[in-house]
Amino acid sequence: MAKTAKSPSETLHLAWTLRGEGKYSESAKLLNELDDTLPDDAYNHLGRLNHIKAQLVRDAGKLKPALDLYTLAHEHYKLAKNADRMAHSLRHVADVSTELGENDKALACYQKSIALYNEQSEYSVGDKQNALKQYAVLLKKLKMDREYHAVQRELAELKGT
């Protein structure tokens, strides 16, 4: 029996699940169909849709298109005033920028992402930890030892909460 979804949220969840199962073409098909029906002001749904599309193209090794889609997702979340998702999408922009060797851009995006998490009273601790871990990897690579150790201390504090 084929999996079906009714609402945009359900469709996005199903597309994410299909991606996780390695059913990339099925996931992309759902996303494209949804993209054709979403209103232009469905910013949170559009942010999620573009985030999943970015994951799909990143999974295929297409870093520049993934970067563009993560950036678009971030812009949609900004319009939705969704700080948690803004932080999350910026972390992905930073990750891909690092992979592309765009270290200055990556540093700025990690810093903005972490600042957004710090401004919120509620956020996913795991998402913030992921941002901090990847930021630390880049800092170590760039031999920014003082900053690296500060991030390591922050990670240790987060683990204690």
KEKE-3310 file (N, C-alpha, C; in steps of 0.2 Angstrom, whole numbers, plus 5000, padded with zeros to 4 digits):
npx = (5004:5003:5011:5002:4999:4990:4990:5000:5010:5010:5014:5027:5033:5032:5039:5052:5054:5054:5066:5075:5074:5080:5073:5074:5069:5055:5053:5057:5048:5036:5039:5040:5027:5020:5026:5021:5008:5008:5004:5012:5015:5017:5027:5034:5031:5037:5050:5054:5051:5061:5072:5072:5073:5086:5093:5092:5098:5111:5114:5116:5128:5129:5134:5134:5121:5114:5118:5112:5098:5097:5100:5089:5079:5082:5079:5065:5061:5065:5056:5045:5048:5054:5064:5071:5071:5078:5090:5094:5094:5104:5115:5116:5119:5132:5138:5139:5145:5158:5162:5163:5174:5173:5177:5176:5163:5157:5161:5155:5141:5140:5142:5131:5121:5122:5121:5108:5102:5106:5098:5085:5073:5068:5074:5080:5091:5100:5101:5108:5119:5125:5127:5137:5147:5151:5155:5166:5175:5178:5184:5195:5202:5206:5215:5211:5213:5210:5196:5191:5193:5184:5172:5172:5171:5158:5150:5153:5146:5133:5131:5130:5117)
npy = (4994:5011:5025:5039:5057:5070:5084:5099:5098:5085:5079:5084:5078:5065:5066:5068:5056:5047:5051:5047:5034:5031:5033:5043:5048:5047:5055:5067:5069:5071:5083:5091:5091:5097:5109:5115:5118:5125:5141:5157:5163:5154:5152:5144:5131:5132:5134:5122:5113:5117:5115:5101:5098:5103:5094:5082:5085:5088:5075:5069:5074:5087:5101:5115:5118:5113:5122:5134:5130:5128:5141:5148:5141:5146:5160:5159:5155:5166:5175:5170:5172:5163:5158:5147:5138:5146:5147:5133:5131:5140:5134:5123:5130:5135:5122:5117:5127:5126:5114:5118:5126:5139:5147:5159:5163:5152:5153:5165:5161:5150:5157:5166:5157:5150:5161:5164:5153:5155:5166:5162:5155:5142:5128:5116:5106:5097:5101:5113:5108:5101:5112:5119:5108:5107:5120:5120:5110:5117:5128:5122:5117:5129:5133:5141:5142:5148:5151:5139:5131:5138:5135:5122:5121:5127:5117:5106:5112:5112:5098:5095:5100)
npz = (5000:4996:5003:5009:5010:5018:5023:5021:5031:5034:5022:5020:5031:5027:5015:5021:5028:5018:5011:5021:5020:5009:4997:4986:4974:4976:4987:4981:4971:4979:4985:4975:4970:4981:4981:4970:4975:4987:4995:4992:5004:5014:5023:5033:5029:5016:5020:5026:5015:5006:5013:5014:5001:4999:5007:4999:4987:4992:4997:4985:4982:4977:4980:4979:4973:4985:4994:4990:4991:5005:5009:5004:5011:5024:5021:5020:5033:5040:5035:5041:5054:5062:5073:5078:5067:5058:5064:5063:5049:5045:5051:5043:5031:5035:5036:5023:5017:5023:5018:5005:5005:5009:5021:5028:5026:5032:5045:5049:5048:5057:5069:5069:5069:5081:5090:5087:5093:5106:5109:5111:5122:5122:5113:5102:5110:5104:5091:5093:5099:5088:5079:5087:5088:5074:5071:5080:5074:5062:5068:5074:5063:5057:5065:5076:5091:5104:5102:5099:5110:5119:5113:5115:5129:5130:5124:5133:5144:5139:5138:5151:5155)
capx = (5000:5007:5010:4999:4999:4985:4991:5007:5015:5011:5018:5034:5035:5033:5045:5058:5054:5056:5073:5078:5073:5084:5068:5075:5064:5048:5053:5057:5041:5031:5041:5038:5020:5018:5029:5016:5002:5009:5004:5018:5016:5017:5034:5037:5031:5042:5057:5055:5052:5068:5077:5072:5076:5093:5096:5092:5104:5117:5115:5118:5135:5128:5135:5132:5113:5112:5119:5107:5092:5098:5099:5082:5075:5083:5075:5058:5061:5066:5050:5041:5050:5055:5071:5074:5073:5083:5097:5095:5096:5110:5120:5117:5123:5138:5141:5140:5150:5164:5163:5165:5180:5171:5177:5174:5156:5155:5162:5149:5135:5140:5141:5124:5116:5123:5118:5100:5100:5107:5093:5079:5072:5067:5077:5083:5098:5104:5103:5113:5126:5127:5130:5143:5152:5154:5159:5173:5179:5181:5189:5202:5205:5208:5220:5208:5213:5206:5189:5190:5192:5178:5166:5172:5168:5151:5148:5153:5141:5127:5130:5128:5111)
capy = (5000:5017:5030:5045:5062:5075:5091:5100:5096:5077:5078:5086:5073:5059:5067:5067:5049:5043:5052:5043:5027:5031:5033:5050:5051:5047:5061:5073:5070:5073:5089:5095:5092:5101:5116:5118:5120:5130:5148:5160:5165:5148:5152:5138:5125:5133:5133:5115:5110:5119:5111:5094:5098:5104:5088:5078:5087:5087:5068:5067:5077:5093:5105:5122:5118:5112:5128:5139:5128:5130:5148:5149:5139:5151:5166:5158:5155:5173:5178:5167:5174:5156:5159:5140:5135:5150:5144:5127:5132:5143:5129:5119:5134:5134:5116:5116:5132:5123:5109:5121:5129:5146:5147:5165:5163:5147:5155:5170:5158:5147:5162:5169:5151:5149:5167:5164:5148:5158:5171:5158:5151:5135:5126:5109:5106:5093:5105:5118:5105:5100:5118:5120:5103:5108:5126:5118:5107:5122:5132:5118:5117:5136:5134:5146:5138:5151:5151:5132:5129:5141:5131:5115:5122:5128:5110:5103:5114:5109:5091:5094:5102)
capz = (5000:4995:5008:5007:5015:5017:5024:5019:5036:5033:5016:5022:5036:5023:5011:5025:5030:5012:5010:5026:5018:5003:4992:4985:4969:4978:4991:4977:4968:4984:4987:4969:4969:4986:4979:4966:4978:4993:4994:4993:5011:5018:5024:5037:5025:5011:5023:5027:5009:5003:5018:5012:4994:5000:5009:4994:4982:4996:4997:4978:4981:4973:4986:4977:4973:4991:4998:4987:4994:5012:5010:5002:5017:5029:5020:5021:5040:5042:5034:5046:5061:5066:5075:5079:5061:5056:5067:5061:5042:5045:5053:5037:5026:5037:5035:5016:5015:5025:5013:4998:5007:5010:5028:5031:5026:5037:5052:5051:5048:5063:5074:5069:5071:5088:5093:5087:5098:5113:5111:5112:5129:5120:5106:5102:5112:5099:5085:5095:5100:5081:5077:5091:5086:5067:5072:5083:5069:5058:5072:5075:5056:5055:5071:5081:5097:5109:5101:5099:5117:5122:5110:5119:5136:5130:5123:5140:5148:5137:5140:5159:5156)
cpx = (5004:5006:5007:4999:4993:4987:4998:5012:5016:5015:5025:5037:5036:5039:5052:5059:5057:5063:5077:5079:5077:5079:5068:5070:5057:5048:5053:5051:5036:5032:5039:5031:5017:5020:5024:5010:5002:5008:5011:5020:5016:5024:5037:5037:5036:5049:5058:5055:5059:5073:5078:5075:5084:5097:5097:5097:5111:5119:5118:5125:5135:5128:5132:5124:5111:5112:5114:5100:5092:5097:5092:5077:5076:5079:5068:5057:5061:5059:5044:5042:5051:5062:5074:5076:5078:5090:5099:5097:5102:5116:5121:5121:5130:5142:5143:5146:5157:5166:5166:5172:5179:5171:5175:5166:5153:5155:5156:5143:5134:5139:5134:5119:5117:5120:5111:5098:5100:5101:5086:5079:5071:5070:5079:5090:5103:5106:5108:5120:5129:5131:5137:5149:5155:5158:5166:5177:5182:5186:5196:5205:5209:5213:5218:5207:5209:5198:5187:5188:5186:5172:5166:5169:5160:5147:5147:5147:5134:5125:5128:5121:5105)
cpy = (5006:5022:5036:5050:5067:5082:5092:5098:5088:5076:5079:5080:5066:5060:5066:5060:5045:5045:5048:5036:5026:5031:5041:5052:5051:5054:5067:5074:5073:5081:5094:5096:5097:5108:5119:5121:5124:5137:5151:5162:5160:5147:5146:5132:5126:5132:5126:5111:5111:5116:5104:5093:5098:5097:5082:5079:5086:5079:5065:5070:5083:5099:5112:5123:5117:5119:5134:5137:5130:5137:5151:5147:5144:5158:5165:5158:5162:5176:5176:5169:5168:5156:5152:5137:5140:5148:5138:5127:5135:5139:5125:5123:5134:5128:5115:5121:5130:5118:5112:5125:5137:5147:5153:5165:5158:5149:5160:5166:5153:5151:5165:5163:5151:5155:5167:5158:5151:5163:5168:5155:5144:5134:5119:5109:5102:5097:5110:5114:5103:5106:5119:5115:5105:5115:5124:5115:5112:5127:5129:5118:5123:5138:5140:5143:5141:5150:5143:5129:5132:5137:5125:5116:5123:5121:5106:5105:5112:5102:5090:5097:5097)
cpz = (5000:5001:5005:5012:5013:5018:5022:5025:5036:5027:5017:5026:5031:5018:5015:5027:5024:5010:5015:5024:5011:4996:4989:4979:4971:4983:4987:4974:4973:4985:4981:4968:4975:4984:4975:4969:4984:4991:4995:5000:5016:5020:5028:5033:5019:5013:5023:5020:5006:5007:5015:5005:4995:5002:5003:4989:4986:4996:4991:4977:4978:4979:4984:4977:4981:4995:4996:4991:5002:5013:5009:5008:5023:5028:5021:5029:5043:5041:5039:5053:5065:5067:5076:5072:5057:5058:5064:5053:5041:5046:5047:5031:5028:5035:5028:5014:5017:5020:5006:4999:5008:5018:5031:5032:5032:5044:5054:5052:5055:5069:5074:5071:5078:5092:5093:5092:5105:5115:5112:5119:5127:5113:5107:5104:5107:5093:5087:5096:5093:5078:5080:5089:5079:5067:5075:5078:5064:5062:5073:5068:5054:5061:5075:5087:5103:5108:5101:5106:5121:5119:5114:5126:5135:5128:5129:5144:5146:5138:5147:5160:5155)
residu = (MET:ALA:LYS:THR:ALA:LYS:SER:PRO:SER:GLU:THR:LEU:HIS:LEU:ALA:TRP:THR:LEU:ARG:GLY:GLU:GLY:LYS:TYR:SER:GLU:SER:ALA:LYS:LEU:LEU:ASN:GLU:LEU:ASP:ASP:THR:LEU:PRO:ASP:ASP:ALA:TYR:ASN:HIS:LEU:GLY:ARG:LEU:ASN:HIS:ILE:LYS:ALA:GLN:LEU:VAL:ARG:ASP:ALA:GLY:LYS:LEU:LYS:PRO:ALA:LEU:ASP:LEU:TYR:THR:LEU:ALA:HIS:GLU:HIS:TYR:LYS:LEU:ALA:LYS:ASN:ALA:ASP:ARG:MET:ALA:HIS:SER:LEU:ARG:HIS:VAL:ALA:ASP:VAL:SER:THR:GLU:LEU:GLY:GLU:ASN:ASP:LYS:ALA:LEU:ALA:CYS:TYR:GLN:LYS:SER:ILE:ALA:LEU:TYR:ASN:GLU:GLN:SER:GLU:TYR:SER:VAL:GLY:ASP:LYS:GLN:ASN:ALA:LEU:LYS:GLN:TYR:ALA:VAL:LEU:LEU:LYS:LYS:LEU:LYS:MET:ASP:ARG:GLU:TYR:HIS:ALA:VAL:GLN:ARG:GLU:LEU:ALA:GLU:LEU:LYS:GLY:THR)
# end
